[in-house]
Amino acid sequence: MALTDVAIKNAKPRAKPYKMGDSGGLFLLVQPSGGKLWRLKYRVDGREKKLGIGTYPEVSLAEARKRRDDARELLAAGKDPSREKQRDKVRSRLQADNTFTAIAREFCDKRKRDGDRAWSAATAKRSEYLLSLLDRSIGRMAINEIEPPEVLAAIRKIEAKGNLESARRTLQLASAVFRYAVATARLTSDPTRDLRGALTAPTVTHYGAIIDAKRVGELLRAIDGYEGQGLTKLALQLAPHVFVRPGELRHAEWSEIDLEGALWVIPAEKMKMRKAHHVPLSRQAVSVLRDVKAVTGPAGYVFPSMRTRSRPMSENTINAALRRLGYASDEMTAHGFRAMASTLLNESGKWSPDAIERALAHGDKDKVRAAYHRGAHWQERVEMAQWWSDYLDQLRKGADIVKFPEREVI
């Protein structure tokens, strides 16, 4: 006798499971716990098999009968419904593993452990954030089903908020994810390849930097008169002497610094180029660091956060201090100390361009050349570091600026 909705609703659990039959092999299995499971009994090659097709009431009687009929159509076509169900599960699992978000996550994990090319922690964090902006639009789509207009529409949502540089970078990262999918045989081509030029180009802005010798002296005197937080003042005083990237200064740890040997070794994982960087310390830099060590040493971050020593100083601290001193962002920034050193060291004509580039930790695409110059210019860099600090002292005192000789153009 065929089942009815009323009979199913009124079915009560018993001490043991029992069946309530419908038709065409469909039956309801009532569990002692009260659960009601739809099952289909059928035969393949003379063997009896059972197929689970859902639970009641999530799957209604009408839906259960529809699923029974679908299964019997498979049987009529010579297919086993249980085996097809397993194949559908595998396909669904593969589909889930091949969504844009899943492959983007896999790509980011690879880039974070990519040997010499591995992302720094800051780059990884930024890249993962930008890719997450695509989660709602194309994130759940199978990567081989994503079309160029869908990518462009997703990126333009970022662009529409005025974040032109973020939009440009996100498109670059999306393209890298698609190319990774091509390389791992999950996609035939990158759908973003024809989108170049589709976005509004951001205006290129340069870090504010003071590169005029007289104004450098004014800046150094202003820093000495800084009346804000003491540790911030010390960071400002050290920055022009070592001219490392702001993130490298903020994340400096005492374990990396040898004051007796006048050497700071920044580990590869903290460097933009993923190569350890040796910074010779002048007497002035060592003196500032000794003052800092009396406050934050002997272990942990050299410049910790004001709130907790477990985190480094905020990335906005030095820039905010410069604003407090009256320097606008287009005049001077934390990154500007690098341009200051690069310009004046080159203008001095005293030091080889290779030594200056090495001091700035700029990458050298020629690995043989890079290995050679690390050793060849070390002594020059040590001498240059001390000369540079002495020159900064001269500028700070307001001495007459001696014009550097013109360099011969060869």
FIMI-635074 format. One line per field, with one value per residue (C-alpha): residue number from 1; residue in one letter; x, y, z. Coordinates in steps of 0.02 Angstrom, whole numbers. Layout:
N
pos = (NUM | ...)
code = (a | ...)
east = (X | ...)
north = (Y | ...)
up = (Z | ...)
This chain:
410
pos = (1 | 2 | 3 | 4 | 5 | 6 | 7 | 8 | 9 | 10 | 11 | 12 | 13 | 14 | 15 | 16 | 17 | 18 | 19 | 20 | 21 | 22 | 23 | 24 | 25 | 26 | 27 | 28 | 29 | 30 | 31 | 32 | 33 | 34 | 35 | 36 | 37 | 38 | 39 | 40 | 41 | 42 | 43 | 44 | 45 | 46 | 47 | 48 | 49 | 50 | 51 | 52 | 53 | 54 | 55 | 56 | 57 | 58 | 59 | 60 | 61 | 62 | 63 | 64 | 65 | 66 | 67 | 68 | 69 | 70 | 71 | 72 | 73 | 74 | 75 | 76 | 77 | 78 | 79 | 80 | 81 | 82 | 83 | 84 | 85 | 86 | 87 | 88 | 89 | 90 | 91 | 92 | 93 | 94 | 95 | 96 | 97 | 98 | 99 | 100 | 101 | 102 | 103 | 104 | 105 | 106 | 107 | 108 | 109 | 110 | 111 | 112 | 113 | 114 | 115 | 116 | 117 | 118 | 119 | 120 | 121 | 122 | 123 | 124 | 125 | 126 | 127 | 128 | 129 | 130 | 131 | 132 | 133 | 134 | 135 | 136 | 137 | 138 | 139 | 140 | 141 | 142 | 143 | 144 | 145 | 146 | 147 | 148 | 149 | 150 | 151 | 152 | 153 | 154 | 155 | 156 | 157 | 158 | 159 | 160 | 161 | 162 | 163 | 164 | 165 | 166 | 167 | 168 | 169 | 170 | 171 | 172 | 173 | 174 | 175 | 176 | 177 | 178 | 179 | 180 | 181 | 182 | 183 | 184 | 185 | 186 | 187 | 188 | 189 | 190 | 191 | 192 | 193 | 194 | 195 | 196 | 197 | 198 | 199 | 200 | 201 | 202 | 203 | 204 | 205 | 206 | 207 | 208 | 209 | 210 | 211 | 212 | 213 | 214 | 215 | 216 | 217 | 218 | 219 | 220 | 221 | 222 | 223 | 224 | 225 | 226 | 227 | 228 | 229 | 230 | 231 | 232 | 233 | 234 | 235 | 236 | 237 | 238 | 239 | 240 | 241 | 242 | 243 | 244 | 245 | 246 | 247 | 248 | 249 | 250 | 251 | 252 | 253 | 254 | 255 | 256 | 257 | 258 | 259 | 260 | 261 | 262 | 263 | 264 | 265 | 266 | 267 | 268 | 269 | 270 | 271 | 272 | 273 | 274 | 275 | 276 | 277 | 278 | 279 | 280 | 281 | 282 | 283 | 284 | 285 | 286 | 287 | 288 | 289 | 290 | 291 | 292 | 293 | 294 | 295 | 296 | 297 | 298 | 299 | 300 | 301 | 302 | 303 | 304 | 305 | 306 | 307 | 308 | 309 | 310 | 311 | 312 | 313 | 314 | 315 | 316 | 317 | 318 | 319 | 320 | 321 | 322 | 323 | 324 | 325 | 326 | 327 | 328 | 329 | 330 | 331 | 332 | 333 | 334 | 335 | 336 | 337 | 338 | 339 | 340 | 341 | 342 | 343 | 344 | 345 | 346 | 347 | 348 | 349 | 350 | 351 | 352 | 353 | 354 | 355 | 356 | 357 | 358 | 359 | 360 | 361 | 362 | 363 | 364 | 365 | 366 | 367 | 368 | 369 | 370 | 371 | 372 | 373 | 374 | 375 | 376 | 377 | 378 | 379 | 380 | 381 | 382 | 383 | 384 | 385 | 386 | 387 | 388 | 389 | 390 | 391 | 392 | 393 | 394 | 395 | 396 | 397 | 398 | 399 | 400 | 401 | 402 | 403 | 404 | 405 | 406 | 407 | 408 | 409 | 410)
code = (m | a | l | t | d | v | a | i | k | n | a | k | p | r | a | k | p | y | k | m | g | d | s | g | g | l | f | l | l | v | q | p | s | g | g | k | l | w | r | l | k | y | r | v | d | g | r | e | k | k | l | g | i | g | t | y | p | e | v | s | l | a | e | a | r | k | r | r | d | d | a | r | e | l | l | a | a | g | k | d | p | s | r | e | k | q | r | d | k | v | r | s | r | l | q | a | d | n | t | f | t | a | i | a | r | e | f | c | d | k | r | k | r | d | g | d | r | a | w | s | a | a | t | a | k | r | s | e | y | l | l | s | l | l | d | r | s | i | g | r | m | a | i | n | e | i | e | p | p | e | v | l | a | a | i | r | k | i | e | a | k | g | n | l | e | s | a | r | r | t | l | q | l | a | s | a | v | f | r | y | a | v | a | t | a | r | l | t | s | d | p | t | r | d | l | r | g | a | l | t | a | p | t | v | t | h | y | g | a | i | i | d | a | k | r | v | g | e | l | l | r | a | i | d | g | y | e | g | q | g | l | t | k | l | a | l | q | l | a | p | h | v | f | v | r | p | g | e | l | r | h | a | e | w | s | e | i | d | l | e | g | a | l | w | v | i | p | a | e | k | m | k | m | r | k | a | h | h | v | p | l | s | r | q | a | v | s | v | l | r | d | v | k | a | v | t | g | p | a | g | y | v | f | p | s | m | r | t | r | s | r | p | m | s | e | n | t | i | n | a | a | l | r | r | l | g | y | a | s | d | e | m | t | a | h | g | f | r | a | m | a | s | t | l | l | n | e | s | g | k | w | s | p | d | a | i | e | r | a | l | a | h | g | d | k | d | k | v | r | a | a | y | h | r | g | a | h | w | q | e | r | v | e | m | a | q | w | w | s | d | y | l | d | q | l | r | k | g | a | d | i | v | k | f | p | e | r | e | v | i)
east = (0 | 70 | 123 | 33 | 98 | -22 | 42 | 222 | 189 | 99 | 232 | 304 | 476 | 489 | 621 | 695 | 702 | 556 | 508 | 358 | 345 | 288 | 305 | 441 | 562 | 547 | 525 | 542 | 654 | 594 | 735 | 716 | 781 | 634 | 732 | 649 | 762 | 714 | 787 | 770 | 789 | 843 | 942 | 1097 | 1163 | 1049 | 1117 | 1005 | 1067 | 1001 | 1016 | 994 | 895 | 872 | 784 | 605 | 541 | 689 | 646 | 458 | 360 | 340 | 527 | 572 | 465 | 547 | 720 | 661 | 605 | 771 | 864 | 757 | 795 | 980 | 944 | 852 | 1008 | 1116 | 1192 | 1204 | 1122 | 1238 | 1393 | 1328 | 1294 | 1474 | 1536 | 1429 | 1509 | 1682 | 1637 | 1566 | 1723 | 1833 | 1722 | 1743 | 1932 | 1935 | 1845 | 1938 | 1950 | 2019 | 2151 | 2194 | 2225 | 2333 | 2430 | 2462 | 2521 | 2644 | 2710 | 2740 | 2859 | 2931 | 3116 | 3212 | 3056 | 2945 | 2831 | 2872 | 2742 | 2683 | 2667 | 2574 | 2453 | 2418 | 2400 | 2282 | 2176 | 2163 | 2116 | 1984 | 1896 | 1847 | 1769 | 1590 | 1594 | 1695 | 1763 | 1640 | 1642 | 1736 | 1894 | 1866 | 1694 | 1751 | 1741 | 1837 | 1682 | 1651 | 1829 | 1819 | 1653 | 1727 | 1882 | 1779 | 1687 | 1855 | 1894 | 1723 | 1772 | 1918 | 2047 | 2135 | 2300 | 2213 | 2109 | 2265 | 2357 | 2206 | 2193 | 2379 | 2355 | 2200 | 2299 | 2436 | 2306 | 2236 | 2411 | 2445 | 2285 | 2349 | 2517 | 2429 | 2319 | 2154 | 2131 | 2178 | 2211 | 2210 | 2045 | 2124 | 2252 | 2140 | 2093 | 2253 | 2210 | 2032 | 2061 | 2092 | 2278 | 2319 | 2422 | 2602 | 2655 | 2829 | 2875 | 2903 | 3088 | 3203 | 3359 | 3425 | 3573 | 3521 | 3344 | 3413 | 3503 | 3340 | 3250 | 3383 | 3374 | 3184 | 3198 | 3314 | 3181 | 3039 | 2932 | 2827 | 2853 | 3035 | 3051 | 2978 | 3110 | 3248 | 3176 | 3174 | 3355 | 3413 | 3317 | 3430 | 3588 | 3535 | 3411 | 3328 | 3147 | 3022 | 2958 | 3134 | 3166 | 3002 | 3030 | 3211 | 3250 | 3393 | 3447 | 3493 | 3603 | 3783 | 3827 | 4005 | 4034 | 3935 | 3829 | 3644 | 3598 | 3419 | 3360 | 3300 | 3118 | 3107 | 3183 | 3089 | 3214 | 3213 | 3401 | 3484 | 3548 | 3702 | 3697 | 3861 | 3827 | 3916 | 3969 | 3818 | 3698 | 3774 | 3755 | 3569 | 3543 | 3626 | 3501 | 3359 | 3426 | 3418 | 3230 | 3179 | 3326 | 3400 | 3277 | 3125 | 3084 | 3202 | 3052 | 2901 | 2723 | 2677 | 2536 | 2629 | 2807 | 2745 | 2714 | 2824 | 2795 | 2647 | 2685 | 2608 | 2713 | 2861 | 2754 | 2638 | 2789 | 2850 | 2677 | 2686 | 2852 | 2763 | 2818 | 2677 | 2669 | 2731 | 2881 | 2950 | 2902 | 2980 | 3030 | 3105 | 3263 | 3313 | 3295 | 3388 | 3536 | 3534 | 3534 | 3666 | 3781 | 3777 | 3801 | 3954 | 4051 | 4147 | 4065 | 4036 | 3855 | 3864 | 3908 | 3764 | 3642 | 3702 | 3679 | 3500 | 3472 | 3413 | 3404 | 3526 | 3450 | 3621 | 3650 | 3835 | 3857 | 3755 | 3862 | 4020 | 3966 | 3910 | 4092 | 4182 | 4098 | 4083 | 4233 | 4178 | 4005 | 4078 | 4177 | 4028 | 3914 | 4032 | 4059 | 3871 | 3838 | 3978 | 3905 | 3732 | 3811 | 3889 | 3721 | 3635 | 3757 | 3713 | 3890 | 3921 | 3871 | 4019 | 3959 | 4003 | 4116 | 4037 | 4056 | 4132 | 4014 | 4099)
north = (0 | 171 | 290 | 451 | 608 | 577 | 400 | 459 | 600 | 482 | 347 | 324 | 253 | 76 | -22 | -80 | 1 | -39 | -7 | 79 | 28 | 138 | 75 | 40 | -14 | 150 | 134 | 238 | 170 | 231 | 230 | 203 | 381 | 447 | 482 | 438 | 389 | 364 | 211 | 133 | -55 | -113 | -250 | -241 | -400 | -502 | -423 | -325 | -151 | -3 | 181 | 320 | 465 | 581 | 606 | 652 | 790 | 874 | 763 | 756 | 605 | 686 | 726 | 549 | 476 | 592 | 535 | 354 | 383 | 466 | 316 | 194 | 291 | 263 | 78 | 73 | 151 | 13 | 123 | 87 | 232 | 204 | 214 | 371 | 449 | 418 | 492 | 647 | 666 | 654 | 780 | 899 | 880 | 917 | 1064 | 1133 | 1111 | 1201 | 1360 | 1523 | 1548 | 1372 | 1390 | 1567 | 1499 | 1359 | 1486 | 1599 | 1451 | 1408 | 1585 | 1596 | 1448 | 1481 | 1474 | 1631 | 1702 | 1677 | 1819 | 1915 | 1910 | 2085 | 2044 | 1883 | 1972 | 2109 | 1987 | 1872 | 2022 | 2086 | 1914 | 1897 | 2048 | 1931 | 1796 | 1859 | 1886 | 1745 | 1655 | 1510 | 1486 | 1342 | 1419 | 1345 | 1428 | 1607 | 1724 | 1888 | 1999 | 1919 | 1955 | 2133 | 2164 | 2100 | 2211 | 2363 | 2352 | 2391 | 2526 | 2607 | 2644 | 2748 | 2615 | 2619 | 2546 | 2406 | 2366 | 2358 | 2248 | 2134 | 2106 | 2061 | 1937 | 1861 | 1837 | 1749 | 1632 | 1591 | 1559 | 1445 | 1349 | 1333 | 1269 | 1139 | 1077 | 1144 | 1280 | 1301 | 1489 | 1646 | 1740 | 1905 | 1910 | 2023 | 2140 | 2242 | 2425 | 2402 | 2485 | 2668 | 2690 | 2759 | 2917 | 2872 | 2954 | 2955 | 2948 | 3122 | 3147 | 3291 | 3282 | 3459 | 3461 | 3621 | 3558 | 3391 | 3487 | 3575 | 3408 | 3331 | 3479 | 3466 | 3282 | 3323 | 3442 | 3316 | 3320 | 3166 | 2988 | 2954 | 2791 | 2873 | 3010 | 2879 | 2789 | 2955 | 2987 | 2814 | 2809 | 2929 | 2838 | 2663 | 2711 | 2539 | 2516 | 2573 | 2395 | 2331 | 2463 | 2429 | 2241 | 2250 | 2134 | 2141 | 1965 | 2034 | 2175 | 2163 | 2330 | 2277 | 2221 | 2371 | 2258 | 2229 | 2074 | 2080 | 1901 | 1856 | 1832 | 2015 | 2081 | 2132 | 2039 | 1885 | 1897 | 1929 | 2108 | 2162 | 2341 | 2416 | 2529 | 2695 | 2758 | 2873 | 2731 | 2624 | 2768 | 2788 | 2600 | 2596 | 2728 | 2622 | 2464 | 2546 | 2562 | 2406 | 2283 | 2160 | 2052 | 2068 | 2209 | 2358 | 2472 | 2385 | 2448 | 2568 | 2448 | 2282 | 2223 | 2072 | 2180 | 2305 | 2492 | 2541 | 2571 | 2746 | 2801 | 2880 | 2962 | 3031 | 3102 | 3186 | 3263 | 3323 | 3407 | 3500 | 3399 | 3357 | 3185 | 3254 | 3332 | 3191 | 3012 | 2868 | 2795 | 2962 | 2932 | 2805 | 2929 | 3058 | 2941 | 2877 | 3053 | 3132 | 2980 | 2974 | 3163 | 3155 | 3060 | 2970 | 2800 | 2674 | 2658 | 2471 | 2500 | 2623 | 2503 | 2363 | 2475 | 2509 | 2320 | 2339 | 2175 | 2123 | 2013 | 1943 | 1818 | 1799 | 1987 | 2000 | 1869 | 1958 | 2130 | 2073 | 2034 | 2160 | 2315 | 2271 | 2372 | 2518 | 2508 | 2510 | 2667 | 2744 | 2715 | 2812 | 2950 | 2967 | 2985 | 3111 | 3208 | 3205 | 3277 | 3414 | 3457 | 3452 | 3579 | 3697 | 3707 | 3784 | 3661 | 3613 | 3587 | 3415 | 3412 | 3380 | 3198 | 3165 | 3096 | 2950)
up = (0 | -50 | 88 | 132 | 217 | 362 | 390 | 387 | 511 | 629 | 623 | 798 | 841 | 909 | 1001 | 836 | 663 | 549 | 367 | 292 | 109 | -35 | -213 | -342 | -205 | -105 | 83 | 241 | 380 | 552 | 680 | 869 | 890 | 789 | 630 | 465 | 320 | 139 | 56 | -116 | -138 | -311 | -398 | -508 | -590 | -478 | -318 | -202 | -158 | -61 | -99 | 30 | -43 | 105 | 271 | 310 | 323 | 234 | 85 | 66 | 3 | -169 | -180 | -124 | -263 | -389 | -333 | -344 | -523 | -567 | -495 | -594 | -753 | -719 | -694 | -860 | -941 | -865 | -729 | -543 | -444 | -294 | -402 | -489 | -320 | -269 | -431 | -401 | -229 | -304 | -438 | -307 | -202 | -353 | -397 | -221 | -231 | -398 | -351 | -373 | -184 | -155 | -290 | -233 | -58 | -130 | -234 | -83 | 21 | -117 | -131 | 57 | 48 | -125 | -82 | -126 | -207 | -54 | -4 | 153 | 292 | 246 | 61 | 100 | 215 | 87 | -58 | 37 | 86 | -93 | -160 | -24 | -102 | -245 | -133 | -148 | -335 | -415 | -262 | -264 | -452 | -531 | -600 | -774 | -785 | -749 | -899 | -925 | -901 | -730 | -674 | -738 | -650 | -487 | -502 | -550 | -383 | -302 | -430 | -403 | -222 | -283 | -238 | -406 | -349 | -252 | -407 | -515 | -392 | -366 | -554 | -558 | -416 | -496 | -656 | -557 | -482 | -653 | -722 | -574 | -617 | -796 | -734 | -623 | -767 | -701 | -831 | -1013 | -1016 | -909 | -935 | -878 | -1019 | -1125 | -982 | -986 | -1006 | -946 | -776 | -739 | -710 | -537 | -524 | -483 | -321 | -247 | -64 | 5 | 37 | 82 | -26 | -11 | 110 | 199 | 227 | 289 | 426 | 471 | 480 | 593 | 712 | 713 | 758 | 903 | 967 | 951 | 1109 | 1081 | 1143 | 1184 | 1088 | 933 | 944 | 953 | 800 | 707 | 758 | 701 | 535 | 435 | 490 | 435 | 296 | 293 | 242 | 376 | 401 | 426 | 559 | 650 | 652 | 710 | 857 | 980 | 931 | 759 | 824 | 882 | 961 | 1002 | 823 | 754 | 644 | 614 | 516 | 452 | 415 | 240 | 291 | 341 | 180 | 23 | -87 | 28 | 57 | 225 | 235 | 333 | 396 | 460 | 608 | 628 | 799 | 799 | 758 | 896 | 1018 | 978 | 991 | 1162 | 1219 | 1148 | 1230 | 1400 | 1371 | 1274 | 1285 | 1299 | 1201 | 1090 | 971 | 970 | 941 | 1017 | 1016 | 1155 | 1202 | 1206 | 1183 | 1087 | 933 | 841 | 832 | 722 | 539 | 556 | 706 | 616 | 481 | 615 | 707 | 548 | 525 | 706 | 665 | 526 | 374 | 253 | 173 | 7 | 95 | 203 | 247 | 342 | 174 | 123 | 227 | 94 | -49 | 56 | 80 | -98 | -173 | -62 | -61 | -251 | -265 | -151 | -284 | -146 | -158 | -296 | -357 | -322 | -139 | -121 | -204 | -90 | 62 | 6 | -14 | -192 | -285 | -420 | -554 | -596 | -454 | -492 | -490 | -329 | -240 | -296 | -239 | -67 | -27 | -136 | -65 | 119 | 178 | 71 | 148 | 324 | 283 | 194 | 345 | 458 | 330 | 307 | 494 | 511 | 365 | 446 | 605 | 501 | 424 | 593 | 664 | 523 | 457 | 287 | 153 | 45 | -132 | -196 | -348 | -516 | -566 | -734 | -863 | -949)
